[in-house]
């Protein structure tokens, strides 16, 4: 029996939004300092509460973290869906061109130099974009006048390996008492230190990156038929490929700069969204954003409530994501024709 991919998109999106609202409320309530539901309701309605600390916990700590989880998870998932459509490969993730390893190197270098937090974030952002720029440059030099997708992917793998080696070098020379633990923790990913100022700083870059991807979604549909067919239908393949790479890399580098390295989300979520609405990128990209935000919100709740100490969210995504990905692969191979 094949999976019906012509379900009502309106119902799917409505269900996703309702589930998102429920997850946000639950995330506000749970944690190492639980907040009663009636207190949350009182604070939302009239700003009153039994204890002033409740308002601080909810609005200064948890709310920025929840919004950060939604933005980070959504951005990584949308970028992953765009990359998978561009390269016509469901195994592609947002770090395919080395943006994660480049951002990790930038952050590690800033930490090694004892720079402030804002400088670490800026360095990670620039490192991620720099890695993608190097990958594209190497691909153009290697392919000369033919910009093959395979050459671009291979260039990304090479650049990623180089920056991974540089991260290892940073960790090797770092002070094992102070700098090395900080670098290691950043590389494992966390939403614990996200504040509203961080979200305001990355939001413009996210908008600049997400809007072109949504506007080009129908062109990604045409690219799925192959580059030759896309050209025959009037699509400028080089422009679409360049714009998709730039936009996806921009939003990926932006969120990584404030959250650290968080894997699996950008690889997993597009598969789940594709099972729900099919391969149409006009529906797939927005749904991937919604599902990615919800999934990372769940992972973050697990990371901060499972043990007495907070677990880096990158560990949670790997431990939960790998089995879930195997399940998705089995389901898709069994149901999709």
Buried (B, 14 or more C-beta within 10 A) or exposed (E): EEBEBEEEBEEBBEEBEEEBEEBBBEBBBBBEEEBEEEBBEBBEEEEEBEEEEBBEBBBEBBBBBBBBBBBBBBBBBBBBBBBBBBBBEBEBBBBBBBBBBBBBBBBBBBBBEEBEEEBBBBBBBBBBBBBBBBBBEBBBEBBEEEBEBEBBBBBBBBBBEBBBEBBEBBBEEBEEEEBBEBBBBBBBBBBBBBBEEBBEBBEEBBEBBBEBBBEBBEBBBBBBEEBEEBEEEEBEBEEBBEBBBBBBBBBBBBBBBBBBBBBBBBBBBBBBBBBBBBBBBEBBBBBBBBBBBBBBBBBBBBBBBEEEEBBBBBBBBBBBBEEBBEEBEEBBEEEEE
